[in-house]
Amino acid sequence: MEQGRAEPAPRLRAQVPAQGGSQPVRGEHTGHEGPGNRPAGHAGHAGHGTAPDAAHEHHSGVPVPATAYIPAPAGPSSAPRRQPQRHSVRGQVLAALREALTAGELVPGEVYSAPALAVRYGVSATPVREAMQLLACEGAVEVAPNRGFRVAERTHRDLAELAEVRAMLEVPALLRLARTLPAERWEDLRPLAAAGVAAAAHGDRTGYADADHAFHHALLTLTGNRQLVQVADDLHRRTRTPVPGSPPSRTADLLAAASEHTALLDALMAREYAIVERIAREHLSPGRRGH
């Protein structure tokens, strides 16, 4: 049994209710996984051998944060409903864990056990453990043998290096797109930029981080290079864990970062390449609060 930090419980935006209160859903158990109890293999993301991130759906190549919940049990006169699949539960747990990490509710350096978190999710430890393993592959947490999972501790240097790598990948790709794509293609990204501004206006750091990821994912998807998109997505996730001791981003900081998406689209449509590069580099800079 894993031993680890149990308090405080993270505030979860996407609750993961299971049938019968805290009882595990069908096909899951509260013990350790055995060879006969492991889930059937799922197709992973391109280039990954892991299960897909069920916390996001894709529409026209743009990731949209999931709001799916397991529905309430059907009434007596209703047709029987199918049990939720394990990967669906794991995806919802993964989304909730990512939100807790972004909000700093899972404290960097602390160890959390899957069974303790499972109690708060209302599911068995299995989907929690599987979600944590995916986060370990992304570098957000580290496996603490016989204890659970330790939240990775980022430093300011870590974030500066990640920002530098992102700029080396994204800025040249964006400039190539700026010289080849027609102006109307950039207009298609306006709703994503607006979503970031809306989240920032409410001081919603997690919502802004999701919108920021969706915007950059959509930009790079236009290159048609799946490997570039995959690497950039991974880098973006690694920047979401806050540096211990850093003050939370203010609404003004979030709005400043979100407004750069709109300014970038304006410069792209006007084919102002020097302005495009300046905005992109400033937006990806490690000193940009809220990014």
N, C-alpha and C positions, 0 to 999 in steps of 0.2 A: 504494500500500500504506500502511495506517495504521501509524503508529509510536506506541508508548505504553508505559506501565509494564507489565512482564510479571511481576514478583515483588513481594510474595509471592503465591502462588496462593491464591485463596479456598477455604476449606473449604466443600464443598457437601454439603448434606443430600440433595438430590435429584440424584443423578448421572444423566447423560444418555448412556447407552451407545449407540453406533452399531454397525452391523454391520461386521465386519472390523476391530475395534479402533477406530482413530481415523479410519477412512474415512468420508466423508459418506454419509448415507442417500440413497436414491434420490430424484431430483428436486432435489438440492442440489449445489452446487459450491463450490469454495473461492475463486473469483474474485469480482469485483464483479458485481452483478446487472445483467443486460441486459434489454431489453424482452421478449425471448422466454423469459426464465428466471424472471420474477417469479411468485410464487404467485398462484393464482386468488383473486379477492376473497372475503373472508369477511365475514359479517354482524358488525357491531360491537355494542358495548353501546349501549343507548338513549342518544341524544344524542351519541355519539361516532362518528367516522368511521374508527376504528381496528379492528384485528382483535380478537376476543374474547380474554379472559384465560383461556387453556386451563389455567392452573395451578390453577384452582378449579372444582369442580363445584357445582351448586346443588341443594339438596334442600329442598323446602317453603320456598323463599325464603331459606334460610340458607346462606351460603357455607361449604364444608367444605374445608380444605386438602387438595390432591391428594397421593396417595402413589403415583400411577401411574408405572410404569417400563416402558420398552420391553422386551418379553419376550425371553428368550434364543432364539437360532435353533432352529427345530424340528429334531428328529432325523430320520434318514433314513427312518424308517417313518411319520413324522407327515405329516399333510396340510400342504401349503404354506401359509404364513401371509402375510397382506398386509403390505406395507411400511408403516411408520408414516407418517402424513400430516405434512407440514411444520409445520402449525399445532400439532400435538401436541408435536413436538420443541421448537418455539419456546416453547410454554407451559411445558414443563419447565425450559428454560433461564431463562425469565422468573422462575419460582418460585425457582430457585437463586440468581439474581442478587439478588432481593429479600431473600432470607435473608442473603446476604453483605453487603448494604447495612445491614440491621438490626443485624447482628453487628459492624459496623465493619471487616469484612475487606476491603472495597473502601473505600479511605481517602478521605475528603472532600478535594477539591482536586486529587487525583491523576488522571492521564489513563490510561485503559486502552484498548488496541486490541482490536477484535473478533477478528482472527486470533490474537492471543496468548491471549485467553480461550478461543477455540474449541479450541485444542490441549488445554487442561485439561478441556474438556467432552467431548472425543472426537467433535465434530461439525464441520461446515464453519462458516465465518465467517458464512454467510448467516443462520441462525436467531439467532445471537448478536447480529448487527447489527440484526435486526428487533426482538428483545427490547429492546435498548438504545434503539431509536427509541421504543418504547412507554414506557419509563421516562423518556425525554426529554419526552414529552408530559405526563407526570405531574409533571415538575419534579424528579425524583430525580437525573438526570444532565443534562449539557449537551453539545451537540455541539461537539467541538474539530476544526475543519476540517483534513483531511489528517493527523490524528493519532489520532482515536478519540473517546472520550467521557470527559468530566471529571465526577467525582462532585460533586454539588452540596454546597456548604458552608452548613450551617444555623447560625444564631446563636441565642442565648437569646431575643433579641427576635423573631426569626422564629417560634420555637415559642410564645412568649407571644401573638403576634398570631393564629397558627393556632388556639390554644386558645380565644381570645376569640371567633373566628368560629364555631368548633364549638359553643360554649356558646350563642351567639345563635340557632343553628339547632336544636340538639338539645333544649335544656331546655324551650322553649315547646312543641315538638312532643310531648315526653314528658308534660308536664303535661296537655295536651289528651287524650292517650291515657289517662292515669290517671283521668280523670273519665268516660270513656266505655266502656272495655273491662271485661269481667267478670274477676273474680280468677283464674279458671282459665286464662285466656290467658297470664297472667304465669308460671304454673307450667310452661307448655310451654318456657320459656326456661331452666329450671333446669339441664338438661344442658350448655348453653353456658357458664353461669356455673361449673359444676363443672369443665369442661375448662380454663378459665382458672386455677382454683385448682390443678389438677393440674400444669399446666405451670409455674406459679410456684413450686410446692413443689420442683420439680427445678431451679430456677434457670435455666429455659429461656426466655430473653428472646424469641427468635424465636417459639417456640411460644405464649408468652403474648400477643405482639403479634397473632398470627393469631387466637387465641381472643378477644381483646379486639375485634378488627375484626368477627369473626363475631357477637359479642353485640350490638354497637351496630348492625350491619347488620340483624339480626333485629328489634331494637327499632323502628328507623325504617321497616322494611318494613311494620310494622303500620299505619302511617299511610296506606298505599296511594299515597303520592306518590313516583313513580319518580324524578322530578328531584331531590327532596330526598335520596333515598338515594344517587343518583349523585354529587351534590356532596359529601355527607358522606363517602362512600367515598374520594373524591379527597383531601379534607382529611386524613383519617386516614392515607393513604399518605404524605403530605408530612411528617407528624410522625415517621415511622419512621427517618429519617436522623439519626443522633446528632450532637450538637454536638461538634466537634473538641476534644479535651482533657477531655471529661467522663468521669468514672469510670463503669465499667459498673454497671448496676443490681444491687443486692444482692438475694438471695433474699427478705429481709424486705421490701424495697421492692415487689417483684413481688407478694408475698402480700398486702400491704396494699392495693394497687390491685385485685387480683383479688377480695378479700373485699368490696369495695364493690359489685361486681355482685350478689352474694348479698344484701347489705343493701338495695340498691335494689329488688330483687324483693320482699323482705319488706315494705318500705314501700309499694310499689305495691299489693300484695295487701291491706294493711291500710287503704288509701286515706288514708295520712298524707301529704297533699300538701306540707306545709312540709318534712317530712323528705325526701321525694322530691327536691324542688328543692335542698335543701342538699347531699345526697349527690351528685346529678348535677353540681352546680357544682364541688364539691371534686374529684370524679373527673376532670373535664376541665381542672382548673387546670394551668397550666404548671409549677408546682412539684411536681406529682405524679410521682415517680420511677417508672419502669417503664411509664408510660403512653405 
